[in-house]
Each structure stands twice: as C-alpha cells, then as structure tokens.
Amino acid sequence: MESRMKTPALTIPGAMEALQTIAKATEGYGVPRSTLELVHLRVGQLNGCSVCVDMHSRALKKLGESDARIAVLAAWREAPYYTEAERAALTLAEAATRLSDRADAVPDAVWKEAARHFSEAQLGALVMAIALDNLWNRLNVTTRQPSGDWVAKYI
C-alpha cells in the first residue's frame, strides 16, 4: 500500500510538534498508561487506522500486556480481561468516536460511569486523548498511511 501523500502532520510546519505536545499533556494525570494505550488501540480499531492499531498493539505488548488483552480488545464487552475502570474508559472512547451513531452521542450514563472511576483531570486527559486519537486516525486513513515496522521507533 502506498500513501497518497506524506502525513499532513509533517507537511504543515509546527503541526507534528503541536500534536506531540497535546499527546504529552494527556499523560501526566494519573490515567494508567495501559488504559490510555487500550483506548488508543480501540479508537484505531473503530476507525480502521492500521498505523494506530499496529503502534498501540506494540505499545501494549511493550508494557507487558498479555496477548489475550490485546487480541480480544475488539470484543472487550464479552471478554473477562478488563477492569471496570478500563471498561468505563473504553465505553467513553467508543461513544466519543461514534458521535453520529445516536442522538445523545455520549449519554449521561456513559459519562457518570467514567466519572466514577476517574477524576475530573483524568477525564480531561481521556477526552483529550480520544479526540487526538480520532484526529490521527482521520489524518492516517484519509491519506492512506501504511503501517509497518517503522512504528516501533515511536513507542
């Protein structure tokens, strides 16, 4: 597969640095790294972004996550491998990614369950991470960025 163009994050001066700054900002608020990586991977799965699926699967493996937790993430609701907090984060990620699937895109019940497990600062970090994941997915999918072993240097 060939990309249509170099990623827009590299063609627009300062864009990559700005996106990396946002990504770093989401990491310091107490959301476990593995939870963030599960969210990144799930959003990538939903949007069909091979770069993100590859990158975040590798990142989870590097964190010591089991093959089962990584492989079954697409069907996490039916799998016993995830904590209540991870499930709340994944539910929030799915709702915030699939905004047009329902009139009330992120229902109060989804938000309340996430708020039961995460502080306001942690929720802010999760929402920012989910939004950034969706931005990356849209850049990569639109321009057909191919994945490959090169992603390993970014984890």
C-alpha positions as CSV (number, residue, x, y, z in Angstrom):
1,M,0.0,0.0,0.0
2,E,1.3,3.5,-0.8
3,S,0.3,6.6,0.9
4,R,-1.4,9.4,-1.0
5,M,0.9,11.9,0.5
6,K,3.2,12.4,3.4
7,T,1.2,12.8,6.6
8,P,-0.2,16.3,6.9
9,A,1.3,16.5,10.4
10,L,4.7,16.7,8.6
11,T,3.7,18.9,5.7
12,I,2.3,21.7,7.8
13,P,5.1,23.4,9.8
14,G,4.7,23.0,13.5
15,A,1.7,20.6,13.3
16,M,3.6,17.5,14.4
17,E,5.2,19.3,17.4
18,A,1.8,20.7,18.4
19,L,0.2,17.2,18.3
20,Q,3.0,15.7,20.2
21,T,2.6,18.4,22.9
22,I,-1.1,17.6,23.2
23,A,-0.2,13.9,23.5
24,K,2.3,14.5,26.2
25,A,-0.2,16.7,28.1
26,T,-2.6,13.8,28.4
27,E,-0.1,11.5,30.1
28,G,0.5,13.2,33.4
29,Y,-2.8,13.0,35.2
30,G,-2.9,9.5,36.7
31,V,-4.7,7.5,33.9
32,P,-2.7,4.3,33.8
33,R,-0.5,4.1,30.7
34,S,-2.1,0.7,29.8
35,T,-5.6,2.2,30.0
36,L,-4.5,5.0,27.6
37,E,-3.0,2.5,25.2
38,L,-6.1,0.4,25.3
39,V,-8.2,3.5,24.4
40,H,-5.7,4.4,21.6
41,L,-5.9,0.9,20.2
42,R,-9.7,0.7,20.4
43,V,-10.2,4.1,18.7
44,G,-7.8,3.0,16.0
45,Q,-9.8,-0.2,15.5
46,L,-13.1,1.6,15.3
47,N,-11.7,4.0,12.6
48,G,-9.7,1.4,10.7
49,C,-6.3,3.0,11.2
50,S,-3.7,0.4,10.6
51,V,-0.9,2.7,11.8
52,C,-2.6,3.2,15.2
53,V,-3.7,-0.4,15.6
54,D,-0.1,-1.5,14.9
55,M,1.5,1.1,17.0
56,H,-0.7,0.8,20.1
57,S,-0.7,-3.0,19.9
58,R,3.1,-2.9,20.0
59,A,3.0,-0.3,22.8
60,L,0.7,-2.6,24.9
61,K,3.0,-5.6,24.3
62,K,6.0,-3.4,25.4
63,L,4.1,-2.6,28.6
64,G,3.8,-6.3,29.3
65,E,0.2,-6.7,28.4
66,S,-1.0,-10.2,27.6
67,D,-1.7,-11.3,24.0
68,A,-5.3,-12.1,25.1
69,R,-5.9,-8.5,26.3
70,I,-4.5,-7.1,23.1
71,A,-6.1,-9.6,20.7
72,V,-9.6,-9.5,22.2
73,L,-9.9,-5.8,22.6
74,A,-12.3,-5.5,19.6
75,A,-14.7,-7.7,21.6
76,W,-13.9,-6.3,25.1
77,R,-17.5,-6.4,26.3
78,E,-17.6,-10.2,26.1
79,A,-14.1,-10.7,27.5
80,P,-13.1,-11.1,31.2
81,Y,-9.7,-9.4,30.8
82,Y,-10.6,-5.7,31.5
83,T,-11.2,-3.9,34.8
84,E,-14.3,-1.8,35.5
85,A,-12.2,1.4,35.0
86,E,-10.8,0.2,31.7
87,R,-14.4,-0.7,30.6
88,A,-15.6,2.8,31.5
89,A,-12.7,4.3,29.5
90,L,-13.4,2.1,26.5
91,T,-17.1,2.9,26.6
92,L,-16.3,6.6,26.7
93,A,-13.8,6.2,23.9
94,E,-16.4,4.4,21.7
95,A,-19.1,6.9,22.4
96,A,-16.8,9.9,21.7
97,T,-15.6,8.2,18.5
98,R,-19.0,7.2,17.1
99,L,-20.6,10.6,17.6
100,S,-23.2,10.3,14.9
101,D,-24.4,6.8,15.9
102,R,-27.1,8.2,18.3
103,A,-28.8,11.5,19.1
104,D,-27.2,11.7,22.6
105,A,-23.7,10.8,21.4
106,V,-22.2,10.5,24.9
107,P,-25.1,9.6,27.2
108,D,-25.0,10.7,30.9
109,A,-24.8,7.0,32.0
110,V,-21.5,6.6,30.0
111,W,-20.1,9.8,31.5
112,K,-21.2,9.0,35.0
113,E,-19.6,5.6,34.9
114,A,-16.4,7.1,33.6
115,A,-16.6,9.8,36.4
116,R,-17.0,7.0,38.9
117,H,-13.5,5.7,38.1
118,F,-11.6,8.9,37.0
119,S,-11.1,12.3,38.5
120,E,-12.0,15.4,36.5
121,A,-8.4,15.9,35.5
122,Q,-8.2,12.2,34.4
123,L,-11.4,12.6,32.5
124,G,-10.0,15.7,30.8
125,A,-6.9,13.7,29.8
126,L,-9.0,10.8,28.5
127,V,-11.3,13.1,26.4
128,M,-8.2,14.9,25.0
129,A,-6.5,11.6,24.2
130,I,-9.7,10.2,22.5
131,A,-10.0,13.4,20.5
132,L,-6.4,13.3,19.5
133,D,-6.7,9.6,18.5
134,N,-9.6,10.5,16.3
135,L,-7.6,13.3,14.7
136,W,-4.6,11.0,14.0
137,N,-6.9,8.3,12.6
138,R,-8.5,10.8,10.2
139,L,-5.1,12.0,9.0
140,N,-3.8,8.5,8.5
141,V,-6.9,6.9,7.0
142,T,-7.6,9.8,4.6
143,T,-4.0,9.9,3.3
144,R,-3.7,6.1,3.4
145,Q,-0.6,6.0,5.6
146,P,0.7,2.5,5.6
147,S,1.8,0.8,8.8
148,G,5.0,-1.3,9.1
149,D,7.9,-2.0,11.3
150,W,8.8,1.7,11.3
151,V,6.1,2.3,14.0
152,A,8.3,0.6,16.6
153,K,10.5,3.6,16.9
154,Y,7.6,5.7,18.1
155,I,6.6,3.6,21.1
